[in-house]
């Protein structure tokens, strides 16, 4: 008969009492414009999954891609020379 053994670290790694640190929450807040722009881009792609993209769809995807790239550039420009305590970034 084989016994089932759980690994304590794997079980407690997702415990309710483990919360993100303030530095991790700040990093998420700084990255939120990029996350939202990527969601808009995915939405634009999802609309065209089951059909051929129209000219309006192509423009929507292009604008969403440009917004996503602009958000990434803005994040990269703001992050130059910035260090986050705790290693979250």
KEKE-577560 format. One record per residue: residue in one letter; y, x, z of N, C-alpha, C, O in turn. Coordinates in steps of 0.1 Angstrom, whole numbers, m for minus. Each point is the difference from the previous one (the first is absolute). Last residue first. Layout:
(r 'a', (Y, X, Z), (Y, X, Z), (Y, X, Z), (Y, X, Z));
...
//
This chain:
(r 'x', (443, 97, m85), (9, 0, m12), (m7, m1, m12), (6, m1, m11));
(r 'x', (m14, 13, 66), (m1, m12, m8), (11, 1, m11), (12, 1, 3));
(r 'x', (m20, 31, 35), (m7, 2, m13), (m1, m12, m9), (m7, 1, m10));
(r 'x', (30, 8, 54), (m13, m6, 1), (m8, 1, m13), (m11, m4, 0));
(r 'x', (64, 5, m3), (m8, 5, 12), (m13, m8, 0), (m1, m12, m3));
(r 'x', (30, 23, m41), (m3, m11, 9), (m9, 5, 11), (m10, 7, m2));
(r 'x', (48, 14, m36), (m12, 1, 6), (m2, m11, 10), (10, m5, 7));
(r 'x', (21, 18, m54), (m2, m8, 12), (m14, 2, 6), (m10, 0, m7));
(r 'x', (29, 19, m35), (5, 6, 12), (m2, m8, 13), (5, 4, 11));
(r 'x', (m9, m31, m53), (1, 14, m2), (7, 6, 13), (11, m5, 4));
(r 'x', (m20, m43, m14), (m9, 8, 8), (1, 15, 0), (m6, 7, 8));
(r 'x', (32, m39, m35), (3, m2, 15), (m9, 8, 9), (4, 4, 11));
(r 'x', (m12, m5, m58), (13, 6, 2), (5, 0, 15), (6, 9, 5));
(r 'x', (m46, m31, m19), (m2, 15, m1), (13, 7, 3), (0, 10, 7));
(r 'x', (0, m57, m9), (m7, 4, 11), (m1, 15, 1), (1, 7, 10));
(r 'x', (18, m26, m48), (9, m2, 11), (m7, 5, 13), (6, 7, 9));
(r 'x', (m32, m8, m48), (10, 10, m1), (10, 0, 12), (3, 10, 6));
(r 'x', (m35, m45, m10), (m6, 13, 3), (9, 12, 0), (0, 9, 8));
(r 'x', (16, m51, m22), (m2, m1, 14), (m7, 13, 5), (3, 6, 11));
(r 'x', (4, m12, m57), (12, 2, 7), (m1, 0, 15), (6, 8, 7));
(r 'x', (m44, m19, m34), (4, 15, m1), (13, 3, 7), (1, 10, 6));
(r 'x', (m14, m55, m7), (m10, 8, 8), (3, 14, m1), (0, 7, 10));
(r 'x', (25, m36, m37), (4, m1, 14), (m9, 8, 9), (4, 6, 10));
(r 'x', (m15, m7, m56), (13, 8, 2), (4, m1, 15), (5, 9, 6));
(r 'x', (m42, m35, m20), (m3, 14, 0), (12, 9, 3), (m1, 9, 8));
(r 'x', (8, m55, m14), (m7, 2, 13), (m4, 15, 1), (1, 6, 11));
(r 'x', (18, m20, m51), (10, 0, 10), (m6, 2, 14), (5, 8, 8));
(r 'x', (m34, m11, m45), (8, 12, m2), (11, 0, 12), (2, 11, 5));
(r 'x', (m30, m49, m8), (m8, 12, 4), (9, 12, m1), (0, 9, 10));
(r 'x', (19, m48, m26), (m2, m1, 14), (m8, 12, 6), (4, 5, 10));
(r 'x', (2, m9, m57), (12, 4, 6), (m1, m1, 16), (6, 8, 7));
(r 'x', (m43, m22, m32), (2, 15, m2), (13, 4, 6), (0, 11, 7));
(r 'x', (m10, m57, m8), (m8, 7, 10), (2, 16, m1), (0, 6, 10));
(r 'x', (23, m33, m41), (5, m2, 13), (m8, 7, 11), (5, 6, 9));
(r 'x', (m21, m7, m53), (12, 9, 1), (6, m1, 13), (5, 10, 6));
(r 'x', (m55, m23, m5), (11, m4, m9), (11, 10, 2), (m1, 10, 8));
(r 'x', (m54, m3, 1), (14, 0, 5), (10, m4, m10), (0, 5, m12));
(r 'x', (m52, m22, 14), (8, 11, m6), (15, m1, 5), (6, m10, 0));
(r 'x', (m45, m8, 32), (6, m3, m13), (7, 12, m5), (2, 10, 7));
(r 'x', (m23, m12, 37), (m9, m9, m8), (6, m4, m14), (m5, m10, m6));
(r 'x', (27, 40, 38), (m14, 4, 0), (m8, m9, m10), (m9, 6, m6));
(r 'x', (58, m4, 20), (m4, 2, m14), (m15, 3, m1), (m5, 4, m10));
(r 'x', (28, m12, 52), (4, m11, m8), (m6, 2, m14), (m4, m10, m7));
(r 'x', (1, 45, 38), (m10, m11, 3), (3, m12, m9), (m10, m7, m5));
(r 'x', (40, 44, 5), (m13, 3, m7), (m10, m11, 2), (m7, m4, m10));
(r 'x', (48, 1, 33), (3, m1, m14), (m13, 3, m8), (m2, m6, m11));
(r 'x', (0, 10, 57), (1, m14, m4), (3, m1, m15), (m6, m9, m6));
(r 'x', (5, 52, 24), (m13, m6, 0), (0, m14, m4), (m8, m5, m8));
(r 'x', (49, 26, 15), (m6, 5, m12), (m15, m5, m2), (m4, m4, m11));
(r 'x', (28, m7, 51), (6, m7, m12), (m6, 5, m13), (m3, m8, m9));
(r 'x', (m10, 30, 48), (m6, m13, 0), (6, m8, m12), (m8, m8, m6));
(r 'x', (25, 50, 14), (m13, 1, m6), (m7, m13, 0), (m8, m3, m9));
(r 'x', (50, 6, 29), (2, 2, m14), (m14, 1, m7), (m2, m5, m11));
(r 'x', (3, 2, 58), (4, m12, m6), (2, 1, m15), (m4, m9, m8));
(r 'x', (m6, 48, 32), (m11, m9, 1), (4, m13, m7), (m9, m6, m7));
(r 'x', (43, 38, 11), (m11, 4, m10), (m11, m10, 0), (m5, m3, m10));
(r 'x', (38, m4, 43), (5, m3, m14), (m10, 4, m11), (m1, m7, m10));
(r 'x', (m10, 18, 56), (m1, m14, m3), (6, m3, m14), (m6, m8, m7));
(r 'x', (4, 51, 34), (m8, m2, m13), (m1, m14, m4), (m5, m3, m11));
(r 'x', (27, 15, 52), (7, 8, m11), (m7, m2, m13), (6, 0, m11));
(r 'x', (m26, m20, 49), (13, m6, m3), (7, 7, m11), (6, m7, m9));
(r 'x', (m45, 26, 25), (m3, m12, m7), (13, m7, m4), (1, m5, m12));
(r 'x', (3, 41, 40), (m4, 5, m13), (m4, m12, m9), (4, 0, m12));
(r 'x', (7, m8, 57), (12, 4, m7), (m4, 4, m14), (8, m2, m10));
(r 'x', (m43, m8, 38), (7, m12, m4), (13, 3, m7), (3, m7, m10));
(r 'x', (m28, 43, 28), (m7, m6, m11), (6, m13, m5), (1, m3, m12));
(r 'x', (17, 25, 49), (3, 8, m11), (m8, m6, m13), (5, 0, m11));
(r 'x', (m11, m20, 54), (13, m3, m5), (3, 8, m13), (7, m5, m9));
(r 'x', (m58, m4, 18), (11, 6, 8), (13, m4, m6), (1, m6, m11));
(r 'x', (m47, m25, 9), (8, 11, m7), (11, 5, 9), (6, m8, 7));
(r 'x', (m50, m12, 17), (12, m5, m8), (6, 12, m7), (m1, 11, 4));
(r 'x', (m45, m27, 26), (5, 11, m8), (11, m5, m9), (m3, m8, m10));
(r 'x', (m24, m20, 38), (10, 7, 7), (6, 12, m7), (10, 5, 5));
(r 'x', (m47, m33, m21), (13, m8, 0), (11, 8, 7), (12, m2, m4));
(r 'x', (m53, 28, m21), (2, m9, 12), (14, m6, m1), (9, 5, m6));
(r 'x', (m36, 26, m24), (7, m12, m5), (3, m10, 12), (0, m12, m2));
(r 'x', (m23, 54, 8), (11, 4, m9), (8, m12, m5), (12, 1, m3));
(r 'x', (m53, m1, 31), (13, m1, 6), (12, 4, m8), (11, m1, 4));
(r 'x', (m56, 3, m21), (2, m13, 5), (14, m2, 6), (6, m10, m1));
(r 'x', (m21, 52, m16), (2, m10, m11), (3, m14, 5), (7, m7, m6));
(r 'x', (m17, 41, 38), (13, 3, m7), (2, m10, m11), (12, m5, m2));
(r 'x', (m54, 4, 25), (12, m5, 8), (13, 2, m6), (9, m9, 0));
(r 'x', (m57, 1, m23), (8, 11, 2), (13, m5, 7), (7, m8, m5));
(r 'x', (m58, m14, 5), (14, m1, m5), (7, 13, 4), (m3, 5, 10));
(r 'x', (m51, m20, m18), (9, 7, 8), (14, m1, m6), (1, 3, m12));
(r 'x', (m54, m26, 10), (13, 0, m6), (10, 7, 10), (2, m5, 11));
(r 'x', (m58, 11, m18), (11, m5, 8), (13, 1, m7), (2, 10, m8));
(r 'x', (m56, m14, m8), (12, 7, 0), (11, m6, 8), (1, m13, 0));
(r 'x', (m58, 14, 1), (12, m8, 0), (12, 9, 0), (1, 9, 8));
//
